[in-house]
């Protein structure tokens, strides 16, 4: 006996769309959250990992080993976390621990891991108009910059660097906003270093981006070595419970790889002009 023909008059036709949808949802559930998007991963990261050249070393290795293609969106840490909060990206690699902890506590991110660290430095013109070269006290140096009236270029973009800089001014008891010597750029680290060289003026930079731009800008390190200038980086998956469409499957792969021996060795091995710019920091259970 031939199978029934499903036409407009067939009662079965009413159930086929719903049945297909149920089957598709069941398959997606079995494969795991984000499986439909496997093979493409959106990474929001701070400009320092991009400008320093680190990602050009790390990501091709990850892509070769996993077959996952990574789309990089380089913005300030604050904007990266905002994108994660909106579900516009799958995973974050950022450096603003206070904001990271708040992001996770609010339920926007999961699986946070320590990845690496370096430090912040104050850089400026070789003439050193504020007379701060050689200092290891970032707060005292900020006060001298303000007193001297020397130009200071701020990221002004709510990045991890920008948040740290603002905390230094606050601790120094100085409100720089509106001062003629204080330039609010609203730009990434590489662009701000270029501005500091052109003006000339001082700025707060992560060591990695400065290392990549040192030759082209001619800026000199003025302040370094203050424990307040420690700069840790973390990786966080966007919470799939908040955004079921994100690619959590491949986010987990990147988290696992970058905190594995292979990923950590790749971070340690990345150098510019012979100088190591990032130091691996992952430990199990961090």
matplotlib code that plots the C-alpha trace (Angstrom):
import matplotlib.pyplot as plt

x = [0.0, 1.6, 2.2, -0.4, 0.1, 0.5, -1.6, -3.7, -6.4, -4.1, -4.3, -0.6, 0.4, -0.6, 2.0, 5.0, 6.4, 6.2, 7.7, 10.6, 11.2, 11.2, 13.7, 16.0, 15.9, 16.6, 19.6, 21.0, 20.5, 22.4, 25.2, 25.6, 24.9, 26.4, 27.0, 25.2, 27.9, 30.9, 33.8, 33.5, 34.3, 34.0, 36.6, 36.4, 39.8, 41.7, 43.7, 46.9, 46.7, 46.1, 48.5, 51.3, 51.2, 50.5, 47.3, 49.0, 51.2, 48.6, 45.5, 47.0, 48.3, 44.9, 43.1, 45.5, 45.0, 41.2, 39.9, 38.1, 38.3, 38.5, 37.1, 38.9, 37.2, 39.8, 38.3, 38.9, 38.1, 35.0, 33.6, 34.5, 32.6, 29.6, 29.6, 29.7, 26.8, 24.8, 25.6, 27.4, 30.6, 31.4, 34.5, 36.5, 40.3, 40.6, 42.6, 40.5, 40.2, 37.6, 35.4, 35.9, 34.8, 31.7, 30.9, 31.0, 29.2, 26.4, 26.0, 27.2, 30.3, 31.5, 34.6, 37.0, 40.7, 43.9, 45.9, 49.0, 50.3, 52.7, 52.8, 51.8, 54.4, 54.4, 56.1, 56.9, 59.3, 63.0, 63.2, 61.1, 59.6, 57.9, 61.3, 59.9, 62.3, 63.5, 60.7, 59.0, 56.1, 53.3, 51.2, 54.0, 54.8, 51.2, 51.3, 54.5, 53.0, 50.0, 52.2, 54.5, 51.6, 53.2, 50.7, 49.1, 47.2, 44.5, 42.9, 39.5, 37.8, 36.9, 39.6, 41.5, 44.3, 41.9, 40.3, 43.7, 44.9, 41.8, 42.4, 45.9, 44.6, 42.0, 44.6, 46.8, 43.9, 43.8, 40.9, 42.5, 39.3, 39.0, 42.7, 44.4, 47.3, 45.0, 44.0, 41.1, 41.7, 39.0, 41.4, 43.3, 46.7, 48.7, 47.0, 47.5, 51.2, 51.5, 49.7, 52.0, 55.0, 53.6, 52.5, 54.8, 53.4, 53.1, 50.7, 50.1, 50.7, 50.8, 54.3, 53.5, 52.0, 54.8, 57.3, 55.7, 55.5, 58.8, 60.9, 58.3, 57.4, 60.7, 59.0, 61.0, 60.0, 59.6, 58.0, 58.0, 58.3, 55.5, 53.4, 50.3, 51.1, 50.6, 48.5, 46.8, 44.8, 41.8, 39.7, 35.9, 33.2, 29.9, 27.2, 25.2, 22.3, 21.9, 22.6, 21.8, 22.9, 26.6, 29.3, 30.0, 31.4, 34.4, 34.7, 35.5, 38.1, 39.9, 39.9, 41.3, 43.9, 45.2, 45.6, 47.2, 50.9, 50.9, 49.1, 51.1, 54.4, 53.3, 52.6, 56.0, 57.8, 56.4, 59.0, 59.6, 63.2, 64.2, 62.0, 59.3, 56.1, 53.7, 54.2, 52.0, 50.0, 47.5, 47.3, 44.7, 41.8, 42.5]
y = [0.0, 3.4, 6.0, 8.8, 11.9, 15.0, 17.6, 20.4, 18.0, 15.8, 16.3, 15.4, 18.5, 20.6, 18.8, 18.7, 22.2, 21.7, 18.2, 19.5, 22.3, 19.9, 17.6, 20.5, 21.7, 18.2, 17.9, 21.2, 20.2, 16.9, 18.7, 21.4, 25.1, 27.1, 23.9, 25.5, 28.2, 25.9, 26.8, 30.6, 32.3, 36.0, 37.3, 40.7, 41.7, 44.7, 46.7, 45.8, 42.1, 43.2, 46.2, 44.3, 41.6, 38.8, 37.6, 37.2, 34.6, 32.9, 32.6, 31.0, 28.2, 27.8, 27.8, 25.1, 22.8, 23.2, 24.2, 27.1, 30.4, 33.4, 36.8, 39.4, 42.6, 44.8, 47.5, 48.7, 46.2, 48.1, 48.0, 44.4, 43.5, 45.6, 43.5, 40.4, 41.6, 42.2, 38.8, 40.3, 38.2, 34.7, 35.2, 38.0, 38.4, 41.6, 43.3, 45.0, 42.6, 44.7, 45.0, 41.3, 40.2, 42.4, 41.0, 37.5, 38.3, 39.8, 36.5, 37.8, 35.6, 32.2, 30.1, 33.0, 32.0, 33.9, 34.0, 36.2, 39.5, 42.3, 45.8, 49.4, 52.1, 55.8, 56.9, 60.3, 62.6, 62.1, 65.8, 64.7, 68.1, 66.8, 65.4, 61.9, 59.6, 56.9, 57.1, 53.9, 55.9, 56.3, 58.5, 61.0, 61.0, 61.9, 64.8, 66.1, 65.8, 67.9, 70.5, 70.9, 71.4, 68.9, 67.3, 64.0, 62.0, 59.7, 56.8, 58.0, 54.9, 53.0, 50.4, 48.6, 51.1, 54.0, 52.7, 52.2, 55.7, 57.3, 55.4, 56.9, 60.4, 59.8, 58.5, 61.5, 63.8, 65.4, 65.9, 66.2, 66.6, 70.0, 70.9, 72.4, 69.9, 66.9, 65.4, 62.9, 61.0, 58.3, 56.1, 52.8, 52.4, 52.5, 55.7, 57.3, 56.5, 58.1, 61.2, 61.3, 61.3, 64.0, 66.5, 65.6, 64.4, 61.6, 58.7, 55.5, 52.4, 48.7, 47.5, 45.2, 47.9, 50.3, 47.6, 47.3, 51.1, 52.1, 52.5, 54.4, 56.8, 57.4, 57.7, 56.8, 54.9, 57.4, 55.4, 51.6, 49.1, 50.3, 47.4, 49.5, 49.0, 45.3, 44.3, 40.9, 39.5, 37.1, 35.2, 34.8, 33.0, 34.8, 33.0, 30.8, 30.8, 34.6, 34.3, 30.8, 31.7, 32.4, 30.0, 28.6, 25.3, 27.0, 29.6, 26.7, 25.4, 28.7, 29.0, 25.4, 26.0, 29.4, 28.1, 24.8, 24.3, 24.9, 28.3, 29.4, 28.5, 30.5, 33.5, 33.2, 32.8, 36.0, 38.7, 42.0, 43.0, 40.2, 41.4, 39.2, 41.3, 38.9, 36.4, 33.3, 33.2, 30.4, 27.9, 25.2, 26.4, 30.1]
z = [0.0, -1.0, 1.6, 2.0, 0.0, 2.2, 0.5, 1.8, 2.6, 4.7, 8.5, 8.8, 6.8, 9.8, 12.0, 9.7, 10.4, 14.1, 13.9, 11.9, 14.3, 17.2, 15.5, 14.8, 18.4, 19.6, 17.3, 18.5, 22.1, 21.5, 19.7, 22.4, 22.7, 19.8, 17.7, 14.8, 14.7, 15.3, 13.1, 13.6, 16.8, 17.6, 20.0, 21.5, 22.9, 24.1, 21.5, 23.3, 22.2, 18.6, 18.4, 20.0, 17.3, 19.9, 18.3, 14.9, 16.6, 18.8, 16.7, 13.6, 15.8, 17.5, 14.1, 12.7, 15.7, 16.0, 12.6, 14.3, 12.5, 14.9, 14.0, 16.1, 17.3, 19.0, 21.3, 24.8, 27.6, 28.7, 25.2, 24.8, 27.9, 26.7, 23.5, 25.6, 27.7, 24.5, 23.1, 20.1, 20.7, 22.0, 24.1, 25.7, 26.2, 28.3, 31.1, 33.7, 36.6, 38.5, 35.5, 34.6, 38.1, 37.9, 34.4, 35.8, 39.0, 37.0, 35.1, 31.7, 31.6, 32.7, 32.8, 33.4, 33.5, 34.1, 30.9, 31.1, 32.6, 31.9, 33.4, 32.7, 32.1, 31.7, 28.5, 27.2, 25.3, 25.8, 27.0, 30.0, 30.9, 34.1, 35.3, 36.1, 34.2, 36.5, 39.0, 40.4, 41.9, 39.5, 41.8, 42.5, 38.8, 37.9, 40.3, 38.7, 35.3, 36.4, 38.2, 35.1, 32.7, 30.3, 27.9, 28.9, 26.4, 27.8, 26.0, 27.2, 25.9, 29.1, 28.3, 31.0, 30.5, 30.7, 33.9, 35.5, 34.5, 36.0, 39.3, 39.4, 39.0, 41.7, 44.1, 43.3, 44.3, 40.8, 38.5, 35.0, 33.0, 31.6, 32.1, 29.1, 29.4, 29.5, 26.1, 26.0, 22.8, 22.8, 20.8, 21.0, 22.5, 19.3, 18.1, 21.5, 21.5, 18.1, 19.4, 22.4, 20.1, 17.8, 20.5, 22.4, 25.7, 28.3, 28.3, 30.2, 28.1, 28.5, 27.9, 25.0, 22.8, 23.6, 22.7, 19.3, 18.7, 20.4, 17.3, 15.3, 18.1, 19.8, 23.2, 26.2, 29.3, 32.2, 35.0, 35.6, 38.4, 40.7, 42.0, 41.2, 37.5, 37.4, 34.4, 34.3, 31.4, 31.6, 29.1, 29.7, 27.7, 27.2, 29.2, 26.9, 29.4, 28.7, 24.9, 23.6, 20.1, 21.0, 20.0, 23.5, 22.0, 20.3, 23.1, 25.4, 22.9, 22.8, 26.6, 26.9, 24.3, 25.5, 29.0, 27.9, 27.7, 24.0, 24.4, 27.4, 25.7, 22.6, 24.9, 26.6, 23.3, 21.7, 21.6, 19.9, 19.3, 21.6, 24.5, 26.0, 26.2, 28.0, 30.7, 31.1, 34.3, 34.1, 36.9, 37.3, 39.4, 38.9]

ax = plt.figure().add_subplot(projection="3d")
ax.plot(x, y, z, "-o")
ax.set_aspect("equal")
plt.show()
